[in-house]
Amino acid sequence: MDIERISNNLEKENGIYFSQSDSNISYPDDANANCMQIEENSFWFNHRNDVIVEVVKKYRSGKDFFDIGGGNGFVSKRLQKEGIKTAVLEPGLTGAKNSKKREIQTVICSTFENARFKKSIIEAIGHFYVIEHIENDQHFLNRIYESLKPGGFVYITVSAYKFLLSKSDKIAGDYRRFMLQHLHDLLRRSYFQMESSTYFIYNSTFTNFLPPGTSKQV
């Protein structure tokens, strides 16, 4: 990917792009290291990948894909294997390095905010269990919308059911859980148009949005 074309705030070092601004995130320092030990053999992580891949393949083809908050690159590795040109954007250094070890083609160590992508430049974005870690989720989604090309897609998974919000969620840096209607309302306030959404597994939702005023054959 031509990263220099889409951002002026990233510099490459040892094969990883870094933002020129510090990144503060609501996620435990050791979380990516812990996940790296279990992802490959975990039913939950592998089933989630199966769901994500099927939806992404259904609604897009041939477009660059940015995995925002992509952790260790486990989702991106699968997407890349399926022939989808994928970049990981992960603010945690451990996760970025692990993504590089997994041979992800493009790895960016930065928050989305600090990457400062240009407007109307990205074709497809995924954020999988990311929004619940963003304190000002509306502002975050507004910026996501601004960065997308007309007709671009966003793919989202979140932790579901508000009544399941627990101490463990808070330790993991989650600010909230979602019901589908809450997520729909949040995204529509950022001018997204819903293409499809569903609950999957037992406590997760998958939502697929695109900017309005566009046409796409499915």
Salt bridges, closest charged atoms under 4 A:
GLU39 OE1 - ARG102 NH1 2.70
GLU40 OE2 - LYS77 NZ 3.49
GLU40 OE2 - ARG102 NH2 3.10
ASP50 OD1 - ARG78 NH1 2.82
GLU82 OE1 - LYS57 NZ 3.13
GLU82 OE2 - ARG78 NE 3.30
GLU113 OE2 - HIS139 NE2 3.43
GLU113 OE2 - ARG143 NH1 2.72
GLU123 OE2 - LYS149 NZ 3.82
ASP137 OD2 - ARG176 NE 3.39
GLU146 OE1 - ARG143 NE 3.52
ASP169 OD2 - ARG177 NE 2.95
ASP174 OD1 - HIS133 NE2 2.91
